[in-house]
Amino acid sequence: MTNADEFARLYLQAEGARARLDALLSQREAAQQGGGLSPKPSEIDKARDRLEAAERLLEAHGRMAVRV
């Protein structure tokens, strides 16, 4: 796998994690306004942790690619 392929994979992973967190936060907001069920706080925390980890991996890969 090339550096560009790996970067693209990590970028897509981060985007997916960001979309998941955004969806959960929107769902929670809708529930607070009386529209549906709210996700568990632990589910939101896990999604936030996954996003942070994905972003850190993406940043680390970017730094490593610059060194090469």
N, CA, C and O atoms as CSV, one atom per row, in Angstrom:
chain,resi,resn,atom,element,x,y,z
A,1,MET,N,N,0.850,-1.171,0.000
A,1,MET,CA,C,0.000,0.000,0.000
A,1,MET,C,C,0.901,1.240,0.000
A,1,MET,O,O,1.835,1.338,0.795
A,2,THR,N,N,0.615,2.163,-0.880
A,2,THR,CA,C,1.424,3.375,-0.959
A,2,THR,C,C,1.028,4.344,0.144
A,2,THR,O,O,-0.007,4.189,0.792
A,3,ASN,N,N,1.874,5.347,0.341
A,3,ASN,CA,C,1.566,6.385,1.331
A,3,ASN,C,C,0.260,7.082,1.000
A,3,ASN,O,O,-0.526,7.390,1.896
A,4,ALA,N,N,0.022,7.334,-0.282
A,4,ALA,CA,C,-1.216,8.011,-0.688
A,4,ALA,C,C,-2.431,7.138,-0.397
A,4,ALA,O,O,-3.468,7.636,0.041
A,5,ASP,N,N,-2.303,5.837,-0.642
A,5,ASP,CA,C,-3.407,4.917,-0.351
A,5,ASP,C,C,-3.697,4.868,1.145
A,5,ASP,O,O,-4.853,4.897,1.568
A,6,GLU,N,N,-2.644,4.795,1.927
A,6,GLU,CA,C,-2.807,4.746,3.382
A,6,GLU,C,C,-3.422,6.048,3.898
A,6,GLU,O,O,-4.297,6.025,4.764
A,7,PHE,N,N,-2.966,7.171,3.369
A,7,PHE,CA,C,-3.529,8.462,3.771
A,7,PHE,C,C,-5.013,8.527,3.416
A,7,PHE,O,O,-5.827,8.990,4.215
A,8,ALA,N,N,-5.360,8.065,2.224
A,8,ALA,CA,C,-6.765,8.072,1.797
A,8,ALA,C,C,-7.607,7.181,2.704
A,8,ALA,O,O,-8.724,7.546,3.069
A,9,ARG,N,N,-7.082,6.024,3.068
A,9,ARG,CA,C,-7.807,5.116,3.957
A,9,ARG,C,C,-8.025,5.752,5.328
A,9,ARG,O,O,-9.121,5.682,5.884
A,10,LEU,N,N,-6.986,6.368,5.863
A,10,LEU,CA,C,-7.107,7.017,7.169
A,10,LEU,C,C,-8.048,8.216,7.111
A,10,LEU,O,O,-8.794,8.476,8.055
A,11,TYR,N,N,-8.006,8.940,6.002
A,11,TYR,CA,C,-8.897,10.089,5.834
A,11,TYR,C,C,-10.355,9.629,5.809
A,11,TYR,O,O,-11.210,10.224,6.465
A,12,LEU,N,N,-10.632,8.573,5.051
A,12,LEU,CA,C,-11.999,8.046,4.988
A,12,LEU,C,C,-12.453,7.524,6.347
A,12,LEU,O,O,-13.618,7.670,6.718
A,13,GLN,N,N,-11.545,6.928,7.070
A,13,GLN,CA,C,-11.866,6.439,8.409
A,13,GLN,C,C,-12.228,7.613,9.322
A,13,GLN,O,O,-13.198,7.536,10.077
A,14,ALA,N,N,-11.464,8.682,9.258
A,14,ALA,CA,C,-11.753,9.862,10.078
A,14,ALA,C,C,-13.076,10.500,9.668
A,14,ALA,O,O,-13.852,10.930,10.522
A,15,GLU,N,N,-13.330,10.561,8.374
A,15,GLU,CA,C,-14.597,11.135,7.898
A,15,GLU,C,C,-15.785,10.299,8.360
A,15,GLU,O,O,-16.820,10.846,8.743
A,16,GLY,N,N,-15.643,8.990,8.326
A,16,GLY,CA,C,-16.706,8.111,8.805
A,16,GLY,C,C,-16.962,8.294,10.293
A,16,GLY,O,O,-18.109,8.323,10.738
A,17,ALA,N,N,-15.884,8.415,11.053
A,17,ALA,CA,C,-16.019,8.636,12.495
A,17,ALA,C,C,-16.676,9.983,12.773
A,17,ALA,O,O,-17.498,10.103,13.681
A,18,ARG,N,N,-16.314,10.993,11.992
A,18,ARG,CA,C,-16.904,12.330,12.156
A,18,ARG,C,C,-18.399,12.301,11.815
A,18,ARG,O,O,-19.213,12.905,12.514
A,19,ALA,N,N,-18.745,11.605,10.750
A,19,ALA,CA,C,-20.151,11.503,10.349
A,19,ALA,C,C,-20.960,10.770,11.418
A,19,ALA,O,O,-22.087,11.160,11.722
A,20,ARG,N,N,-20.388,9.715,11.982
A,20,ARG,CA,C,-21.082,8.958,13.034
A,20,ARG,C,C,-21.321,9.831,14.261
A,20,ARG,O,O,-22.419,9.828,14.818
A,21,LEU,N,N,-20.311,10.573,14.684
A,21,LEU,CA,C,-20.470,11.450,15.843
A,21,LEU,C,C,-21.501,12.530,15.554
A,21,LEU,O,O,-22.353,12.813,16.397
A,22,ASP,N,N,-21.438,13.133,14.384
A,22,ASP,CA,C,-22.416,14.164,14.015
A,22,ASP,C,C,-23.837,13.609,14.030
A,22,ASP,O,O,-24.764,14.276,14.489
A,23,ALA,N,N,-24.003,12.391,13.529
A,23,ALA,CA,C,-25.334,11.770,13.509
A,23,ALA,C,C,-25.845,11.529,14.925
A,23,ALA,O,O,-27.015,11.776,15.218
A,24,LEU,N,N,-24.973,11.050,15.795
A,24,LEU,CA,C,-25.387,10.811,17.177
A,24,LEU,C,C,-25.743,12.111,17.889
A,24,LEU,O,O,-26.716,12.166,18.640
A,25,LEU,N,N,-24.958,13.151,17.653
A,25,LEU,CA,C,-25.252,14.441,18.287
A,25,LEU,C,C,-26.556,15.027,17.765
A,25,LEU,O,O,-27.318,15.623,18.526
A,26,SER,N,N,-26.815,14.862,16.486
A,26,SER,CA,C,-28.086,15.328,15.911
A,26,SER,C,C,-29.253,14.540,16.490
A,26,SER,O,O,-30.310,15.100,16.785
A,27,GLN,N,N,-29.053,13.252,16.646
A,27,GLN,CA,C,-30.088,12.393,17.221
A,27,GLN,C,C,-30.378,12.811,18.665
A,27,GLN,O,O,-31.536,12.854,19.083
A,28,ARG,N,N,-29.330,13.114,19.417
A,28,ARG,CA,C,-29.509,13.555,20.806
A,28,ARG,C,C,-30.256,14.878,20.857
A,28,ARG,O,O,-31.152,15.061,21.681
A,29,GLU,N,N,-29.884,15.804,19.970
A,29,GLU,CA,C,-30.555,17.104,19.927
A,29,GLU,C,C,-32.033,16.944,19.583
A,29,GLU,O,O,-32.886,17.597,20.184
A,30,ALA,N,N,-32.333,16.085,18.627
A,30,ALA,CA,C,-33.730,15.844,18.251
A,30,ALA,C,C,-34.504,15.252,19.424
A,30,ALA,O,O,-35.658,15.614,19.655
A,31,ALA,N,N,-33.875,14.350,20.158
A,31,ALA,CA,C,-34.539,13.733,21.306
A,31,ALA,C,C,-34.814,14.766,22.396
A,31,ALA,O,O,-35.846,14.709,23.065
A,32,GLN,N,N,-33.899,15.702,22.571
A,32,GLN,CA,C,-34.096,16.748,23.573
A,32,GLN,C,C,-35.258,17.655,23.204
A,32,GLN,O,O,-35.864,18.285,24.070
A,33,GLN,N,N,-35.561,17.718,21.927
A,33,GLN,CA,C,-36.675,18.536,21.463
A,33,GLN,C,C,-37.945,17.704,21.293
A,33,GLN,O,O,-38.926,18.163,20.708
A,34,GLY,N,N,-37.914,16.473,21.812
A,34,GLY,CA,C,-39.100,15.633,21.799
A,34,GLY,C,C,-39.275,14.771,20.571
A,34,GLY,O,O,-40.374,14.274,20.326
A,35,GLY,N,N,-38.235,14.578,19.799
A,35,GLY,CA,C,-38.368,13.798,18.566
A,35,GLY,C,C,-37.524,12.556,18.547
A,35,GLY,O,O,-36.459,12.554,17.930
A,36,GLY,N,N,-37.953,11.505,19.195
A,36,GLY,CA,C,-37.240,10.237,19.098
A,36,GLY,C,C,-36.415,9.911,20.321
A,36,GLY,O,O,-36.463,10.593,21.345
A,37,LEU,N,N,-35.660,8.845,20.175
A,37,LEU,CA,C,-34.838,8.353,21.272
A,37,LEU,C,C,-33.451,8.973,21.221
A,37,LEU,O,O,-32.924,9.283,20.153
A,38,SER,N,N,-32.884,9.143,22.389
A,38,SER,CA,C,-31.541,9.702,22.487
A,38,SER,C,C,-30.521,8.569,22.582
A,38,SER,O,O,-30.763,7.574,23.267
A,39,PRO,N,N,-29.390,8.712,21.905
A,39,PRO,CA,C,-28.346,7.694,22.055
A,39,PRO,C,C,-27.779,7.733,23.475
A,39,PRO,O,O,-27.839,8.758,24.154
A,40,LYS,N,N,-27.239,6.617,23.900
A,40,LYS,CA,C,-26.627,6.555,25.225
A,40,LYS,C,C,-25.415,7.485,25.261
A,40,LYS,O,O,-24.704,7.612,24.265
A,41,PRO,N,N,-25.175,8.135,26.399
A,41,PRO,CA,C,-23.969,8.969,26.515
A,41,PRO,C,C,-22.689,8.180,26.228
A,41,PRO,O,O,-21.742,8.717,25.654
A,42,SER,N,N,-22.665,6.907,26.628
A,42,SER,CA,C,-21.467,6.096,26.379
A,42,SER,C,C,-21.247,5.883,24.885
A,42,SER,O,O,-20.106,5.788,24.431
A,43,GLU,N,N,-22.333,5.808,24.121
A,43,GLU,CA,C,-22.219,5.652,22.667
A,43,GLU,C,C,-21.616,6.913,22.041
A,43,GLU,O,O,-20.792,6.833,21.130
A,44,ILE,N,N,-22.034,8.065,22.537
A,44,ILE,CA,C,-21.478,9.333,22.052
A,44,ILE,C,C,-20.007,9.437,22.439
A,44,ILE,O,O,-19.178,9.868,21.638
A,45,ASP,N,N,-19.686,9.040,23.676
A,45,ASP,CA,C,-18.290,9.077,24.123
A,45,ASP,C,C,-17.405,8.175,23.267
A,45,ASP,O,O,-16.295,8.562,22.903
A,46,LYS,N,N,-17.889,6.973,22.943
A,46,LYS,CA,C,-17.117,6.054,22.092
A,46,LYS,C,C,-16.899,6.651,20.705
A,46,LYS,O,O,-15.807,6.558,20.145
A,47,ALA,N,N,-17.945,7.262,20.157
A,47,ALA,CA,C,-17.827,7.870,18.831
A,47,ALA,C,C,-16.828,9.021,18.862
A,47,ALA,O,O,-16.038,9.191,17.933
A,48,ARG,N,N,-16.866,9.803,19.925
A,48,ARG,CA,C,-15.916,10.916,20.063
A,48,ARG,C,C,-14.489,10.385,20.184
A,48,ARG,O,O,-13.567,10.926,19.573
A,49,ASP,N,N,-14.308,9.326,20.973
A,49,ASP,CA,C,-12.982,8.713,21.123
A,49,ASP,C,C,-12.470,8.165,19.793
A,49,ASP,O,O,-11.292,8.316,19.468
A,50,ARG,N,N,-13.356,7.527,19.026
A,50,ARG,CA,C,-12.954,6.987,17.720
A,50,ARG,C,C,-12.539,8.098,16.766
A,50,ARG,O,O,-11.572,7.957,16.018
A,51,LEU,N,N,-13.274,9.200,16.797
A,51,LEU,CA,C,-12.919,10.327,15.938
A,51,LEU,C,C,-11.562,10.888,16.335
A,51,LEU,O,O,-10.718,11.143,15.476
A,52,GLU,N,N,-11.351,11.080,17.627
A,52,GLU,CA,C,-10.063,11.611,18.082
A,52,GLU,C,C,-8.914,10.687,17.696
A,52,GLU,O,O,-7.860,11.156,17.267
A,53,ALA,N,N,-9.107,9.383,17.846
A,53,ALA,CA,C,-8.064,8.420,17.478
A,53,ALA,C,C,-7.800,8.449,15.977
A,53,ALA,O,O,-6.647,8.424,15.546
A,54,ALA,N,N,-8.858,8.502,15.186
A,54,ALA,CA,C,-8.701,8.539,13.728
A,54,ALA,C,C,-7.979,9.806,13.293
A,54,ALA,O,O,-7.132,9.765,12.401
A,55,GLU,N,N,-8.309,10.933,13.920
A,55,GLU,CA,C,-7.633,12.187,13.574
A,55,GLU,C,C,-6.166,12.147,13.971
A,55,GLU,O,O,-5.312,12.651,13.241
A,56,ARG,N,N,-5.861,11.548,15.129
A,56,ARG,CA,C,-4.456,11.435,15.549
A,56,ARG,C,C,-3.669,10.552,14.585
A,56,ARG,O,O,-2.530,10.870,14.241
A,57,LEU,N,N,-4.269,9.446,14.150
A,57,LEU,CA,C,-3.599,8.575,13.176
A,57,LEU,C,C,-3.343,9.307,11.864
A,57,LEU,O,O,-2.272,9.182,11.270
A,58,LEU,N,N,-4.324,10.060,11.426
A,58,LEU,CA,C,-4.189,10.816,10.184
A,58,LEU,C,C,-3.071,11.847,10.302
A,58,LEU,O,O,-2.254,11.989,9.392
A,59,GLU,N,N,-3.035,12.564,11.420
A,59,GLU,CA,C,-1.976,13.558,11.639
A,59,GLU,C,C,-0.602,12.899,11.713
A,59,GLU,O,O,0.365,13.403,11.142
A,60,ALA,N,N,-0.517,11.772,12.418
A,60,ALA,CA,C,0.762,11.066,12.535
A,60,ALA,C,C,1.240,10.577,11.172
A,60,ALA,O,O,2.425,10.667,10.855
A,61,HIS,N,N,0.326,10.067,10.380
A,61,HIS,CA,C,0.702,9.604,9.042
A,61,HIS,C,C,1.196,10.775,8.204
A,61,HIS,O,O,2.169,10.642,7.461
A,62,GLY,N,N,0.540,11.907,8.319
A,62,GLY,CA,C,0.973,13.098,7.584
A,62,GLY,C,C,2.378,13.523,7.980
A,62,GLY,O,O,3.188,13.888,7.129
A,63,ARG,N,N,2.663,13.474,9.285
A,63,ARG,CA,C,4.009,13.836,9.751
A,63,ARG,C,C,5.050,12.839,9.248
A,63,ARG,O,O,6.147,13.232,8.851
A,64,MET,N,N,4.709,11.557,9.266
A,64,MET,CA,C,5.647,10.531,8.797
A,64,MET,C,C,5.889,10.655,7.291
A,64,MET,O,O,7.010,10.452,6.825
A,65,ALA,N,N,4.859,10.981,6.543
A,65,ALA,CA,C,4.991,11.109,5.089
A,65,ALA,C,C,5.900,12.271,4.730
A,65,ALA,O,O,6.614,12.215,3.729
A,66,VAL,N,N,5.879,13.323,5.538
A,66,VAL,CA,C,6.736,14.484,5.278
A,66,VAL,C,C,8.194,14.115,5.492
A,66,VAL,O,O,9.068,14.604,4.776
A,67,ARG,N,N,8.466,13.258,6.467
A,67,ARG,CA,C,9.841,12.846,6.766
A,67,ARG,C,C,10.442,11.977,5.667
A,67,ARG,O,O,11.651,12.009,5.439
A,68,VAL,N,N,9.613,11.214,4.997
A,68,VAL,CA,C,10.114,10.245,4.005
A,68,VAL,C,C,10.538,10.910,2.741
A,68,VAL,O,O,10.982,10.239,1.809
